[in-house]
Amino acid sequence: MGSRFLVFLSDYKLIKELFSSQTFANRPDLSTLTLSEDRSVGMVATNGPHWQEIRRFTLRHLRDLGMGKSRILSTVHYEVSELVKEIKKETGKPGPFPRALESRP
Protein backbone atom coordinates (compact mmCIF):
# COMPACT_ATOMS: atom_id res chain seq x y z
CA MET A 1 0.00 0.00 0.00
CA GLY A 2 1.84 3.06 -1.18
CA SER A 3 5.41 2.72 0.06
CA ARG A 4 4.52 0.00 2.59
CA PHE A 5 4.74 -3.71 2.09
CA LEU A 6 1.59 -5.78 2.62
CA VAL A 7 1.38 -9.43 3.50
CA PHE A 8 -1.76 -11.40 2.70
CA LEU A 9 -2.45 -14.48 4.78
CA SER A 10 -4.69 -17.26 3.57
CA ASP A 11 -3.95 -20.11 5.97
CA TYR A 12 -6.49 -20.24 8.82
CA LYS A 13 -4.11 -21.85 11.34
CA LEU A 14 -1.37 -19.31 10.62
CA ILE A 15 -3.80 -16.38 10.88
CA LYS A 16 -5.13 -17.67 14.21
CA GLU A 17 -1.60 -18.15 15.56
CA LEU A 18 -0.41 -14.68 14.45
CA PHE A 19 -3.48 -12.80 15.67
CA SER A 20 -3.25 -14.38 19.12
CA SER A 21 0.32 -13.07 19.41
CA GLN A 22 1.09 -9.66 20.97
CA THR A 23 3.55 -9.01 18.13
CA PHE A 24 0.66 -8.58 15.69
CA ALA A 25 -1.80 -6.97 18.10
CA ASN A 26 -1.42 -3.35 16.94
CA ARG A 27 -2.52 -1.74 13.72
CA PRO A 28 0.00 -0.16 11.36
CA ASP A 29 0.69 3.55 11.67
CA LEU A 30 -0.97 4.87 8.51
CA SER A 31 -0.96 8.62 8.01
CA THR A 32 -4.14 8.33 5.91
CA LEU A 33 -6.03 7.22 9.03
CA THR A 34 -4.72 10.03 11.23
CA LEU A 35 -6.95 13.10 11.47
CA SER A 36 -4.51 15.23 13.41
CA GLU A 37 -0.74 15.25 13.67
CA ASP A 38 -0.57 13.92 17.21
CA ARG A 39 -3.15 11.14 17.37
CA SER A 40 -5.22 8.62 15.47
CA VAL A 41 -8.95 8.41 16.01
CA GLY A 42 -11.71 5.94 15.39
CA MET A 43 -11.81 2.18 15.56
CA VAL A 44 -9.64 1.57 12.51
CA ALA A 45 -6.62 3.68 13.44
CA THR A 46 -6.26 3.17 17.20
CA ASN A 47 -4.74 0.51 19.43
CA GLY A 48 -4.79 -0.66 23.01
CA PRO A 49 -7.10 0.68 25.73
CA HIS A 50 -8.39 3.54 23.55
CA TRP A 51 -9.45 1.03 20.87
CA GLN A 52 -11.12 -1.19 23.48
CA GLU A 53 -13.09 1.76 24.85
CA ILE A 54 -14.26 2.81 21.37
CA ARG A 55 -15.19 -0.79 20.50
CA ARG A 56 -17.24 -1.23 23.69
CA PHE A 57 -18.98 2.11 23.14
CA THR A 58 -19.78 1.27 19.50
CA LEU A 59 -21.09 -2.23 20.22
CA ARG A 60 -23.21 -1.01 23.14
CA HIS A 61 -24.85 1.65 21.00
CA LEU A 62 -25.31 -0.64 18.02
CA ARG A 63 -27.07 -3.13 20.30
CA ASP A 64 -29.26 -0.31 21.63
CA LEU A 65 -30.17 0.54 18.04
CA GLY A 66 -31.12 -3.08 17.41
CA MET A 67 -28.02 -4.63 15.85
CA GLY A 68 -28.90 -8.11 14.73
CA LYS A 69 -32.59 -7.31 14.57
CA SER A 70 -34.69 -6.07 11.67
CA ARG A 71 -35.50 -2.75 13.37
CA ILE A 72 -31.93 -1.50 12.89
CA LEU A 73 -32.63 -1.01 9.18
CA SER A 74 -35.11 1.82 9.80
CA THR A 75 -32.74 3.41 12.31
CA VAL A 76 -29.85 3.30 9.84
CA HIS A 77 -32.08 4.81 7.12
CA TYR A 78 -33.06 7.63 9.46
CA GLU A 79 -29.47 8.38 10.49
CA VAL A 80 -28.27 8.35 6.89
CA SER A 81 -31.06 10.69 5.78
CA GLU A 82 -30.11 13.09 8.60
CA LEU A 83 -26.48 12.92 7.54
CA VAL A 84 -27.42 13.67 3.93
CA LYS A 85 -29.52 16.67 5.07
CA GLU A 86 -26.56 18.09 7.00
CA ILE A 87 -24.22 17.63 4.04
CA LYS A 88 -26.72 19.22 1.62
CA LYS A 89 -26.82 22.34 3.81
CA GLU A 90 -23.16 22.86 2.96
CA THR A 91 -23.52 22.34 -0.81
CA GLY A 92 -21.68 24.95 -2.82
CA LYS A 93 -19.90 26.41 0.19
CA PRO A 94 -16.17 25.97 0.61
CA GLY A 95 -15.01 24.92 4.05
CA PRO A 96 -14.29 22.00 6.34
CA PHE A 97 -16.57 19.04 6.86
CA PRO A 98 -19.68 20.19 8.80
CA ARG A 99 -19.09 20.14 12.58
CA ALA A 100 -22.73 19.15 13.17
CA LEU A 101 -21.91 15.67 11.88
CA GLU A 102 -19.25 15.10 14.55
CA SER A 103 -21.40 15.45 17.63
CA ARG A 104 -24.93 14.22 17.00
CA PRO A 105 -26.84 13.34 20.18
Sequence and secondary structure as in RCSB ss.txt:
>XXXX:A:sequence
MGSRFLVFLSDYKLIKELFSSQTFANRPDLSTLTLSEDRSVGMVATNGPHWQEIRRFTLRHLRDLGMGKSRILST
VHYEVSELVKEIKKETGKPGPFPRALESRP
>XXXX:A:secstr
 TTS       HHHHHHHHTSGGG S    GGG SBTTB  HHHH  HHHHHHHHHHHHHHHHHHTTTSTTHHHH
HHHHHHHHHHHHHHTTT  SSS GGGTS  
